[in-house]
Amino acid sequence: MIKKNNQLYSRGLIFVTFEKTFFMKHLIVLLSCLFVNLVNAQQIKIYKGDSNSDFDIAYTIQNGKVYHGNSAFSRVVYYTIYDNKIYLGNSTSTFQCLYTIDGNNVYRGDSHFSSDLLYTIENNKVYKGNFTSSNNCLLTIEDNKIYRGDSTFPTDILFTLNSNAVISLTILAAILGPY
């Protein structure tokens, strides 16, 4: 490495060194802000009704944990999502397994038996059991809104997801159920 005019030359790459801490402080602040935005982007917030207010947060999902309300204020873990299963509380014990997710189906407990099938998900709708008829529709999801039954009327909105939410409808069905 050769130092010339406050620049390091090595294999054709130029590494700029900063002599003043002013630039480093601003760089650290900028990176911190980007990190905070990335952490917030990984949170999934489920709001009551048609709201997007922090006062109406029903659940927050972060790092496989489901918190009641805003996770910044409530550190009580309601559910743990791990390995296509949903567990009660902050546990991954088989005894605490509430739901098993297999493809588009949600089963009771740690089961894959047809007698334990609770929900079937098809075309952004959650159906009770294995019957995908309109009268068995429990939830419909459209445009980050979760509606009651086979409806998309504004008066039937149960929950709203934050705009950058990416979550499986089977997980939502298990968390928001049972019906």
C-alpha positions, 0 to 999 in steps of 0.5 A: 500500500502506498500513501499519497495525498491522504489516499491509500492505493492498493491493487488499483483501489482507492481508499480515502482516509478522513482526517477530520472526525466530522465526516465520520460522525455524520457517516455513523449517524447516517448508518444508524438511521439506516439501521433503525429503518431496516429494523422497523421495516422488519416489524409487521404491525396489525392494526385494529379495524381500518386504522394505521395509528400506533394507538390501534396496534393489535399485534406486532410481529418481530423476529418470529415473536408475536406481541400484543400491541406495540412491541416497544411498550409490551414485551409480553410474547403471545406467540412464537413462530418457528419452523412452520409452527405457532407456539404459545408464549415464548416457547418452542416446546412441543407441548406448547404447539398450538398450530402446525402450518403445512402448505395452505393448511393450518392444523391443531397442535403438532398434527397433520391429521385431517381430523385436526385441519382447522383452516384452508387458505385459497385465493387470499381467503381463509376457510373453515376446515377443508371446505372452500365454499363461500359460506365457510369463508372466515377471512378475506385479505385484500390490499393489506386489509383483513375482512370478516367472511367473504366480504370486502366492504369497509364495514367488515374490516377487522384488521389492517396490516402495515404497508410493507408487511410480508406475511403468510396468510396461513400464519395470520389465520392461526394468529387471528383465529380461532373462529 
